[in-house]
Amino acid sequence: MDFEEEYKQNRTQMKRIKNDDTKMFVAFAGNIIVAIWCFIAYILSWNKGVLLVAALAAAASVTGFISVYKKNTALSLVSGVLLIAEIITMFSVGSFTILGFAEFAAFAWVAVRSFKNINMYRWLEQQEGFPYFEPKQKEYDNNRAQWETKNPYAQKMAERQKNASGSMEEL
């Protein structure tokens, strides 16, 4: 497989990772909204279990945002644990409704996908051409390296021939 095909596959993987990251940011923003909603419910009911749900939701969202942004596996795992604790607390408090099921399904996907995306991103970082994977950039770099290895006199002669407006016969 030539490098252009490899770059194309890597570029496609990078776009998929960025697309998933955007979806995860939206999911964590939704969880922040749930945290705010639970905090308002706490203020209205003074139920400490609902406050715990709000705190866990906020903590899970913040660690999730940071893990997706910085591509940190440890924070991704911490976020997943906090999300599980949030859902268990929602269930024990009695506020586990259709929202809880939807949140469980969404964050199960987020936890698994986040971990896979971070591992794929780490692998892509090791590949040549990261982060853009442009074949033209590689060709430019190769030509530049060849140019640097030329004799300085040969470089000067090539520049003069390239910039010459014509031949001596015209004079």
Rosetta constraint file for C-alpha pairs under 8 A:
AtomPair CA 1 CA 5 HARMONIC 6.51 0.50
AtomPair CA 1 CA 6 HARMONIC 6.92 0.50
AtomPair CA 2 CA 6 HARMONIC 6.54 0.50
AtomPair CA 3 CA 7 HARMONIC 5.92 0.50
AtomPair CA 3 CA 135 HARMONIC 7.36 0.50
AtomPair CA 4 CA 8 HARMONIC 6.13 0.50
AtomPair CA 4 CA 135 HARMONIC 5.72 0.50
AtomPair CA 5 CA 9 HARMONIC 6.31 0.50
AtomPair CA 6 CA 10 HARMONIC 6.18 0.50
AtomPair CA 7 CA 11 HARMONIC 5.90 0.50
AtomPair CA 7 CA 129 HARMONIC 7.32 0.50
AtomPair CA 7 CA 133 HARMONIC 5.01 0.50
AtomPair CA 7 CA 134 HARMONIC 6.65 0.50
AtomPair CA 7 CA 135 HARMONIC 6.82 0.50
AtomPair CA 8 CA 12 HARMONIC 6.15 0.50
AtomPair CA 8 CA 133 HARMONIC 7.19 0.50
AtomPair CA 9 CA 13 HARMONIC 6.25 0.50
AtomPair CA 10 CA 14 HARMONIC 6.14 0.50
AtomPair CA 10 CA 124 HARMONIC 7.02 0.50
AtomPair CA 10 CA 133 HARMONIC 6.77 0.50
AtomPair CA 11 CA 15 HARMONIC 6.24 0.50
AtomPair CA 11 CA 132 HARMONIC 6.71 0.50
AtomPair CA 11 CA 133 HARMONIC 5.74 0.50
AtomPair CA 12 CA 16 HARMONIC 6.23 0.50
AtomPair CA 13 CA 17 HARMONIC 6.20 0.50
AtomPair CA 14 CA 18 HARMONIC 6.24 0.50
AtomPair CA 14 CA 121 HARMONIC 7.45 0.50
AtomPair CA 14 CA 124 HARMONIC 7.84 0.50
AtomPair CA 14 CA 131 HARMONIC 7.87 0.50
AtomPair CA 15 CA 19 HARMONIC 6.08 0.50
AtomPair CA 16 CA 20 HARMONIC 6.14 0.50
AtomPair CA 17 CA 21 HARMONIC 6.06 0.50
AtomPair CA 17 CA 117 HARMONIC 5.89 0.50
AtomPair CA 17 CA 121 HARMONIC 7.53 0.50
AtomPair CA 18 CA 22 HARMONIC 6.29 0.50
AtomPair CA 19 CA 23 HARMONIC 6.49 0.50
AtomPair CA 20 CA 24 HARMONIC 6.15 0.50
AtomPair CA 20 CA 113 HARMONIC 7.75 0.50
AtomPair CA 20 CA 117 HARMONIC 7.98 0.50
AtomPair CA 21 CA 25 HARMONIC 6.15 0.50
AtomPair CA 21 CA 68 HARMONIC 6.43 0.50
AtomPair CA 21 CA 114 HARMONIC 7.78 0.50
AtomPair CA 22 CA 26 HARMONIC 6.37 0.50
AtomPair CA 23 CA 27 HARMONIC 6.27 0.50
AtomPair CA 24 CA 28 HARMONIC 6.12 0.50
AtomPair CA 24 CA 68 HARMONIC 7.66 0.50
AtomPair CA 24 CA 110 HARMONIC 6.21 0.50
AtomPair CA 24 CA 114 HARMONIC 7.84 0.50
AtomPair CA 25 CA 29 HARMONIC 6.08 0.50
AtomPair CA 25 CA 65 HARMONIC 6.45 0.50
AtomPair CA 25 CA 68 HARMONIC 7.81 0.50
AtomPair CA 26 CA 30 HARMONIC 6.18 0.50
AtomPair CA 27 CA 31 HARMONIC 6.31 0.50
AtomPair CA 27 CA 106 HARMONIC 7.35 0.50
AtomPair CA 27 CA 107 HARMONIC 7.69 0.50
AtomPair CA 27 CA 110 HARMONIC 7.82 0.50
AtomPair CA 28 CA 32 HARMONIC 6.25 0.50
AtomPair CA 28 CA 61 HARMONIC 5.03 0.50
AtomPair CA 28 CA 62 HARMONIC 7.86 0.50
AtomPair CA 28 CA 64 HARMONIC 6.82 0.50
AtomPair CA 28 CA 65 HARMONIC 6.79 0.50
AtomPair CA 29 CA 33 HARMONIC 6.42 0.50
AtomPair CA 29 CA 61 HARMONIC 7.25 0.50
AtomPair CA 30 CA 34 HARMONIC 6.36 0.50
AtomPair CA 31 CA 35 HARMONIC 6.17 0.50
AtomPair CA 31 CA 57 HARMONIC 6.18 0.50
AtomPair CA 31 CA 58 HARMONIC 7.31 0.50
AtomPair CA 31 CA 61 HARMONIC 6.28 0.50
AtomPair CA 32 CA 36 HARMONIC 6.24 0.50
AtomPair CA 32 CA 57 HARMONIC 6.63 0.50
AtomPair CA 32 CA 58 HARMONIC 5.76 0.50
AtomPair CA 32 CA 61 HARMONIC 6.29 0.50
AtomPair CA 33 CA 37 HARMONIC 6.07 0.50
AtomPair CA 34 CA 38 HARMONIC 6.05 0.50
AtomPair CA 34 CA 54 HARMONIC 7.37 0.50
AtomPair CA 34 CA 57 HARMONIC 7.20 0.50
AtomPair CA 35 CA 39 HARMONIC 6.11 0.50
AtomPair CA 35 CA 53 HARMONIC 7.20 0.50
AtomPair CA 35 CA 54 HARMONIC 4.26 0.50
AtomPair CA 35 CA 55 HARMONIC 6.97 0.50
AtomPair CA 35 CA 56 HARMONIC 7.99 0.50
AtomPair CA 35 CA 57 HARMONIC 5.27 0.50
AtomPair CA 35 CA 58 HARMONIC 5.71 0.50
AtomPair CA 36 CA 40 HARMONIC 6.24 0.50
AtomPair CA 36 CA 54 HARMONIC 6.81 0.50
AtomPair CA 37 CA 41 HARMONIC 6.22 0.50
AtomPair CA 37 CA 54 HARMONIC 7.86 0.50
AtomPair CA 38 CA 42 HARMONIC 6.10 0.50
AtomPair CA 38 CA 50 HARMONIC 5.91 0.50
AtomPair CA 38 CA 51 HARMONIC 6.70 0.50
AtomPair CA 38 CA 53 HARMONIC 6.89 0.50
AtomPair CA 38 CA 54 HARMONIC 5.19 0.50
AtomPair CA 39 CA 43 HARMONIC 6.32 0.50
AtomPair CA 39 CA 50 HARMONIC 7.11 0.50
AtomPair CA 39 CA 51 HARMONIC 5.91 0.50
AtomPair CA 39 CA 54 HARMONIC 5.59 0.50
AtomPair CA 40 CA 44 HARMONIC 6.32 0.50
AtomPair CA 41 CA 45 HARMONIC 6.01 0.50
AtomPair CA 41 CA 46 HARMONIC 7.81 0.50
AtomPair CA 41 CA 50 HARMONIC 7.05 0.50
AtomPair CA 42 CA 46 HARMONIC 4.87 0.50
AtomPair CA 42 CA 47 HARMONIC 5.49 0.50
AtomPair CA 42 CA 48 HARMONIC 6.94 0.50
AtomPair CA 42 CA 50 HARMONIC 5.63 0.50
AtomPair CA 42 CA 51 HARMONIC 5.61 0.50
AtomPair CA 47 CA 51 HARMONIC 6.80 0.50
AtomPair CA 48 CA 52 HARMONIC 6.29 0.50
AtomPair CA 49 CA 53 HARMONIC 6.35 0.50
AtomPair CA 49 CA 89 HARMONIC 7.24 0.50
AtomPair CA 49 CA 90 HARMONIC 7.98 0.50
AtomPair CA 49 CA 93 HARMONIC 5.76 0.50
AtomPair CA 50 CA 54 HARMONIC 6.24 0.50
AtomPair CA 50 CA 90 HARMONIC 7.56 0.50
AtomPair CA 50 CA 93 HARMONIC 6.94 0.50
AtomPair CA 51 CA 55 HARMONIC 6.17 0.50
AtomPair CA 52 CA 56 HARMONIC 6.09 0.50
AtomPair CA 52 CA 86 HARMONIC 7.99 0.50
AtomPair CA 52 CA 89 HARMONIC 7.50 0.50
AtomPair CA 53 CA 57 HARMONIC 5.99 0.50
AtomPair CA 53 CA 86 HARMONIC 5.47 0.50
AtomPair CA 53 CA 87 HARMONIC 7.94 0.50
AtomPair CA 53 CA 89 HARMONIC 6.11 0.50
AtomPair CA 53 CA 90 HARMONIC 6.22 0.50
AtomPair CA 54 CA 58 HARMONIC 6.15 0.50
AtomPair CA 55 CA 59 HARMONIC 6.10 0.50
AtomPair CA 56 CA 60 HARMONIC 5.91 0.50
AtomPair CA 56 CA 82 HARMONIC 6.11 0.50
AtomPair CA 56 CA 83 HARMONIC 7.16 0.50
AtomPair CA 56 CA 85 HARMONIC 7.17 0.50
AtomPair CA 56 CA 86 HARMONIC 5.35 0.50
AtomPair CA 57 CA 61 HARMONIC 6.07 0.50
AtomPair CA 57 CA 82 HARMONIC 7.50 0.50
AtomPair CA 57 CA 83 HARMONIC 6.79 0.50
AtomPair CA 57 CA 86 HARMONIC 6.07 0.50
AtomPair CA 58 CA 62 HARMONIC 6.13 0.50
AtomPair CA 59 CA 63 HARMONIC 6.14 0.50
AtomPair CA 59 CA 79 HARMONIC 7.69 0.50
AtomPair CA 59 CA 82 HARMONIC 7.13 0.50
AtomPair CA 60 CA 64 HARMONIC 5.89 0.50
AtomPair CA 60 CA 78 HARMONIC 7.68 0.50
AtomPair CA 60 CA 79 HARMONIC 4.74 0.50
AtomPair CA 60 CA 80 HARMONIC 7.28 0.50
AtomPair CA 60 CA 82 HARMONIC 5.13 0.50
AtomPair CA 60 CA 83 HARMONIC 5.66 0.50
AtomPair CA 61 CA 65 HARMONIC 6.02 0.50
AtomPair CA 61 CA 79 HARMONIC 7.14 0.50
AtomPair CA 62 CA 66 HARMONIC 6.29 0.50
AtomPair CA 63 CA 67 HARMONIC 5.98 0.50
AtomPair CA 63 CA 75 HARMONIC 5.94 0.50
AtomPair CA 63 CA 76 HARMONIC 7.16 0.50
AtomPair CA 63 CA 78 HARMONIC 7.16 0.50
AtomPair CA 63 CA 79 HARMONIC 5.40 0.50
AtomPair CA 64 CA 68 HARMONIC 6.14 0.50
AtomPair CA 64 CA 75 HARMONIC 6.93 0.50
AtomPair CA 64 CA 76 HARMONIC 6.07 0.50
AtomPair CA 64 CA 79 HARMONIC 5.26 0.50
AtomPair CA 64 CA 80 HARMONIC 8.00 0.50
AtomPair CA 65 CA 69 HARMONIC 6.07 0.50
AtomPair CA 66 CA 70 HARMONIC 5.81 0.50
AtomPair CA 66 CA 71 HARMONIC 7.80 0.50
AtomPair CA 66 CA 72 HARMONIC 7.71 0.50
AtomPair CA 66 CA 75 HARMONIC 7.33 0.50
AtomPair CA 67 CA 71 HARMONIC 5.25 0.50
AtomPair CA 67 CA 72 HARMONIC 4.76 0.50
AtomPair CA 67 CA 73 HARMONIC 6.80 0.50
AtomPair CA 67 CA 74 HARMONIC 7.79 0.50
AtomPair CA 67 CA 75 HARMONIC 5.10 0.50
AtomPair CA 67 CA 76 HARMONIC 5.21 0.50
AtomPair CA 68 CA 72 HARMONIC 7.01 0.50
AtomPair CA 68 CA 76 HARMONIC 7.45 0.50
AtomPair CA 68 CA 114 HARMONIC 6.96 0.50
AtomPair CA 68 CA 118 HARMONIC 7.77 0.50
AtomPair CA 71 CA 118 HARMONIC 5.37 0.50
AtomPair CA 71 CA 121 HARMONIC 7.65 0.50
AtomPair CA 72 CA 76 HARMONIC 6.33 0.50
AtomPair CA 72 CA 118 HARMONIC 6.98 0.50
AtomPair CA 73 CA 77 HARMONIC 6.36 0.50
AtomPair CA 73 CA 115 HARMONIC 6.46 0.50
AtomPair CA 73 CA 118 HARMONIC 6.53 0.50
AtomPair CA 73 CA 119 HARMONIC 7.91 0.50
AtomPair CA 74 CA 78 HARMONIC 6.29 0.50
AtomPair CA 75 CA 79 HARMONIC 5.98 0.50
AtomPair CA 76 CA 80 HARMONIC 6.25 0.50
AtomPair CA 76 CA 111 HARMONIC 7.14 0.50
AtomPair CA 76 CA 114 HARMONIC 6.84 0.50
AtomPair CA 76 CA 115 HARMONIC 6.59 0.50
AtomPair CA 77 CA 81 HARMONIC 6.27 0.50
AtomPair CA 77 CA 111 HARMONIC 7.67 0.50
AtomPair CA 77 CA 115 HARMONIC 7.81 0.50
AtomPair CA 78 CA 82 HARMONIC 6.17 0.50
AtomPair CA 79 CA 83 HARMONIC 6.09 0.50
AtomPair CA 79 CA 111 HARMONIC 7.88 0.50
AtomPair CA 80 CA 84 HARMONIC 6.24 0.50
AtomPair CA 80 CA 107 HARMONIC 7.84 0.50
AtomPair CA 80 CA 111 HARMONIC 5.64 0.50
AtomPair CA 81 CA 85 HARMONIC 6.18 0.50
AtomPair CA 82 CA 86 HARMONIC 6.04 0.50
AtomPair CA 83 CA 87 HARMONIC 6.23 0.50
AtomPair CA 83 CA 107 HARMONIC 7.29 0.50
AtomPair CA 84 CA 88 HARMONIC 6.15 0.50
AtomPair CA 85 CA 89 HARMONIC 6.00 0.50
AtomPair CA 86 CA 90 HARMONIC 6.08 0.50
AtomPair CA 87 CA 91 HARMONIC 6.19 0.50
AtomPair CA 87 CA 96 HARMONIC 7.63 0.50
AtomPair CA 87 CA 100 HARMONIC 6.79 0.50
AtomPair CA 87 CA 103 HARMONIC 7.98 0.50
AtomPair CA 87 CA 104 HARMONIC 6.91 0.50
AtomPair CA 88 CA 92 HARMONIC 6.20 0.50
AtomPair CA 89 CA 93 HARMONIC 5.98 0.50
AtomPair CA 90 CA 94 HARMONIC 6.20 0.50
AtomPair CA 90 CA 95 HARMONIC 5.32 0.50
AtomPair CA 90 CA 96 HARMONIC 5.16 0.50
AtomPair CA 90 CA 100 HARMONIC 7.30 0.50
AtomPair CA 91 CA 95 HARMONIC 6.17 0.50
AtomPair CA 91 CA 96 HARMONIC 4.69 0.50
AtomPair CA 91 CA 100 HARMONIC 7.93 0.50
AtomPair CA 92 CA 96 HARMONIC 7.92 0.50
AtomPair CA 95 CA 100 HARMONIC 7.72 0.50
AtomPair CA 96 CA 100 HARMONIC 4.85 0.50
AtomPair CA 96 CA 101 HARMONIC 7.41 0.50
AtomPair CA 97 CA 101 HARMONIC 6.59 0.50
AtomPair CA 98 CA 102 HARMONIC 6.16 0.50
AtomPair CA 99 CA 103 HARMONIC 5.95 0.50
AtomPair CA 100 CA 104 HARMONIC 5.97 0.50
AtomPair CA 101 CA 105 HARMONIC 6.22 0.50
AtomPair CA 102 CA 106 HARMONIC 6.07 0.50
AtomPair CA 103 CA 107 HARMONIC 5.94 0.50
AtomPair CA 104 CA 108 HARMONIC 5.94 0.50
AtomPair CA 105 CA 109 HARMONIC 6.47 0.50
AtomPair CA 106 CA 110 HARMONIC 6.24 0.50
AtomPair CA 107 CA 111 HARMONIC 5.85 0.50
AtomPair CA 108 CA 112 HARMONIC 6.36 0.50
AtomPair CA 109 CA 113 HARMONIC 5.87 0.50
AtomPair CA 110 CA 114 HARMONIC 5.66 0.50
AtomPair CA 111 CA 115 HARMONIC 6.36 0.50
AtomPair CA 112 CA 116 HARMONIC 6.38 0.50
AtomPair CA 113 CA 117 HARMONIC 5.93 0.50
AtomPair CA 114 CA 118 HARMONIC 6.13 0.50
AtomPair CA 115 CA 119 HARMONIC 6.38 0.50
AtomPair CA 116 CA 120 HARMONIC 6.16 0.50
AtomPair CA 117 CA 121 HARMONIC 5.95 0.50
AtomPair CA 118 CA 122 HARMONIC 6.18 0.50
AtomPair CA 119 CA 123 HARMONIC 6.34 0.50
AtomPair CA 120 CA 124 HARMONIC 6.15 0.50
AtomPair CA 121 CA 125 HARMONIC 6.15 0.50
AtomPair CA 122 CA 126 HARMONIC 6.83 0.50
AtomPair CA 123 CA 127 HARMONIC 6.91 0.50
AtomPair CA 124 CA 130 HARMONIC 6.67 0.50
AtomPair CA 124 CA 131 HARMONIC 7.82 0.50
AtomPair CA 125 CA 130 HARMONIC 5.80 0.50
AtomPair CA 125 CA 131 HARMONIC 7.15 0.50
AtomPair CA 126 CA 130 HARMONIC 7.59 0.50
AtomPair CA 128 CA 133 HARMONIC 7.57 0.50
AtomPair CA 129 CA 133 HARMONIC 4.44 0.50
AtomPair CA 129 CA 134 HARMONIC 6.65 0.50
AtomPair CA 129 CA 138 HARMONIC 7.15 0.50
AtomPair CA 134 CA 138 HARMONIC 6.82 0.50
AtomPair CA 135 CA 139 HARMONIC 6.31 0.50
AtomPair CA 136 CA 140 HARMONIC 6.10 0.50
AtomPair CA 137 CA 141 HARMONIC 6.13 0.50
AtomPair CA 138 CA 142 HARMONIC 6.11 0.50
AtomPair CA 139 CA 143 HARMONIC 6.11 0.50
AtomPair CA 140 CA 144 HARMONIC 6.01 0.50
AtomPair CA 141 CA 145 HARMONIC 6.10 0.50
AtomPair CA 142 CA 146 HARMONIC 6.24 0.50
AtomPair CA 143 CA 147 HARMONIC 6.07 0.50
AtomPair CA 144 CA 148 HARMONIC 6.20 0.50
AtomPair CA 145 CA 149 HARMONIC 6.45 0.50
AtomPair CA 146 CA 150 HARMONIC 6.64 0.50
AtomPair CA 147 CA 155 HARMONIC 7.35 0.50
AtomPair CA 150 CA 154 HARMONIC 6.47 0.50
AtomPair CA 150 CA 155 HARMONIC 6.34 0.50
AtomPair CA 151 CA 155 HARMONIC 6.25 0.50
AtomPair CA 152 CA 156 HARMONIC 6.27 0.50
AtomPair CA 153 CA 157 HARMONIC 6.20 0.50
AtomPair CA 154 CA 158 HARMONIC 6.08 0.50
AtomPair CA 155 CA 159 HARMONIC 6.21 0.50
AtomPair CA 156 CA 160 HARMONIC 6.23 0.50
AtomPair CA 157 CA 161 HARMONIC 6.17 0.50
AtomPair CA 158 CA 162 HARMONIC 6.02 0.50
AtomPair CA 159 CA 163 HARMONIC 6.08 0.50
AtomPair CA 160 CA 164 HARMONIC 5.82 0.50
AtomPair CA 166 CA 170 HARMONIC 7.24 0.50
AtomPair CA 167 CA 171 HARMONIC 7.90 0.50
